[in-house]
Amino acid sequence: MAQLIAQGHDFENRWRKNVPLDQAFILGREAGEWSVAWDAKISRRHLELLWDGQCLRLRRLSTARNPVFVRGKEIQECQLGPGQHFVIGRTTFTFTQEQVVVARDAPEPRYIASYSAADLRQVPFQRADWRIDSLVRLPEVIHSAANEQELLERLVTLLLHVRGADAAAIVQQEWLAADSPPSTTENAQTNPTMRTQVLHWDRRSLAAGQFRPSGRLIQAALLKQQTILHRWLSLDESLGYTMSEQDSWAFCVPIPSQTRSGWVLYLTGGSRVPPLPAVAPTNAGREPALPVNATAEDPELLRDDLKYAEIVAATLGSLLDLRDLTQRQATLGAFFSPRVRQLLAARDSEQALQPRETAVTVLFCDLRGFSRKSELAAANLLNLLERVSEALGIMTRHILAQGGVVSDFQGDSAMGFWGWPFAEPAAPLAACRAALAIRRDFAALAGDPAHPLADFQVGIGLASGLAVAGKIGTRDQAQVTAFGPVVNLAKRLESLTRRITADILLDRATAQAVENATSGELCYRPLATVQPYGWEQGIPIGELLDVEDEGPQAATAKSALAEKIEQLFTSGDWAAARSLVVQLPPHDPQRQLMEQCWNQLGSTVPGAWAGKIELTNK
């Protein structure tokens, strides 16, 4: 298989891609699958390449601003053979032909140990800062990948940060027969219905020999559904096995996923033989566990590596399942309320899912302080992931219960919308009911210190307006969502809840629907007109009050006072507005907004006062 490897100045700026045969492609900073976004010296369309089965042909495009170097000389056109490379800017591109063979004849390892997730959860991270930074990036790595192949490339590059790892791979083992997998590793080795496929791999050095992941290790990890460590050498030996002559250890981690059965993370190395972890293994090895001080290398780092890989696998499995669930929206998945599913089932689903412009109400809900909680939960990130999943479950349950569509998950936030696939005049009211129900659930859990979500809070933004809604995306990856300024406004209102103590903020269009409702179950309180950072116009915003919690009379009185303050403030009668604002509690959101404005502009109304508060940052 012919491959092209791009390596930037920083190690994480890297990819390895299979080169198509007899198919020209463009490499550049903005070239789709062949993009090299990290190097500003590379033009958007820089180079045309063609692999003809004998050599890789290069031709510099007229749009390329900077030179292409081969063996230190600037070229316009040339041919490369396997093992040769070219350079653009600070990025080196290496052309290679390498075959990956899953070894069925792997020798018996000198040491075998298996570790359950429970074993590794007890191990505290010794390099928590780096691990947290890497793991927090993992959802974005998955979410931003254009397709599954790009996702695999990014994850393998991330795995190569493991200490001492020479190579990393994501491997799939499939059972071709309809019967269940064998119950022992020995049977698995001889079963002809098994197929092992390396989905993507990469390594640090081109001179390390053929990559030969151990089939025995992969099978053992999948059969036991635990992390398995193999070591072929003692510390005083110099030869090894599994990837090349220099490698002496490998470990394999199953990816727990309902939709990616048989997937594992595989890492191998040996340029520095790592010590055995100090965690007591579930399965005793053939060689006594070495004391943690048996080498000059820091024993805590491999413990970090095993636990880190376990968390990556668990997070990857969960997020891949969630990603697949999102993609199945196009086939009436669980992201649609029963009412929407019933409507779509009665029509041609592809036609019904086609994007169209329509009036929608968008709800954007986010967990507050998630980054800080990630830092505090450094030793138990799997538990944090479970808590976040439960929190997202509360959001989605109430969106669906009110007839909405769950559009997207972005880390610790969820987006829902109403008004599609059919017009819904009461969409703003349904969104408000969902927002109140979400807040009530989190408020109730806050009163139970023993509950896993007791310390979580949410901020919610609601906005109504025109948007394009439906199945939006590319041929390879699409989702049912809404697109337009109203979505950005809902996000911005949610973000504003972090600056002022209001849990639910809504725009004027949503507020008008609340004001026109006759049921009395909802109450809107105007706050002020704000001009978000980067916006050209002012936007009247308000707070959604919980009539059930505050009582109808108190909510009505609170709304009337807020409206009077807002009118005085907007008209420029700041003295009268201030006399009423000081009667509000210190943490009242309307008081916070206006005092921020007065602190910025002073007590005198500016001559060009337009009645709006300009926000200087997001």
Salt bridges, closest charged atoms under 4 A:
GLU12 OE1 - HIS161 NE2 3.97
GLU30 OE2 - ARG44 NE 3.81
GLU48 OE1 - ARG59 NE 3.25
ASP52 OD2 - ARG57 NH2 3.00
GLU74 OE2 - ARG60 NH1 3.47
GLU98 OE1 - ARG16 NH1 2.84
GLU98 OE2 - ARG203 NH2 2.15
ASP105 OD1 - ARG212 NH2 3.14
GLU108 OE2 - ARG216 NH1 3.05
GLU108 OE1 - ARG286 NH2 3.49
ASP133 OD2 - ARG137 NH1 3.99
GLU148 OE1 - ARG260 NH2 2.30
GLU150 OE2 - ARG154 NH2 2.49
GLU153 OE1 - LYS17 NZ 2.57
GLU174 OE1 - ARG195 NH2 2.38
ASP202 OD2 - ARG14 NE 2.56
ASP202 OD1 - ARG16 NE 2.81
GLU237 OE1 - ARG110 NH1 3.32
GLU287 OE2 - ARG110 NH2 3.60
GLU287 OE1 - ARG231 NH2 2.46
GLU297 OE1 - ARG163 NH1 2.60
GLU300 OE1 - ARG303 NH2 2.63
ASP304 OD2 - ARG131 NE 3.89
ASP305 OD1 - ARG131 NH2 2.75
ASP305 OD2 - ARG163 NE 3.95
ASP324 OD2 - ARG260 NH1 2.07
GLU350 OE2 - LYS471 NZ 3.36
ASP366 OD2 - ARG498 NH2 3.33
GLU375 OE1 - ARG372 NH1 3.16
GLU386 OE2 - ARG121 NH2 3.60
GLU390 OE2 - HIS451 NE2 3.65
GLU424 OE2 - ARG339 NH1 3.76
ASP441 OD2 - ARG397 NH2 3.34
ASP441 OD2 - HIS398 NE2 2.62
ASP455 OD1 - ARG387 NH2 2.43
GLU494 OE1 - ARG498 NH2 3.27
ASP503 OD1 - ARG368 NH1 3.33
ASP503 OD2 - ARG439 NH1 3.89
GLU515 OE2 - ARG508 NH1 3.13
GLU521 OE2 - ARG433 NH2 2.95
GLU543 OE1 - ARG525 NH1 2.94
ASP546 OD1 - ARG440 NH2 2.76
GLU548 OE1 - ARG440 NH1 3.55
GLU550 OE2 - LYS558 NZ 3.49
ASP588 OD2 - ARG525 NH2 2.64
GLU595 OE2 - ARG591 NE 2.82
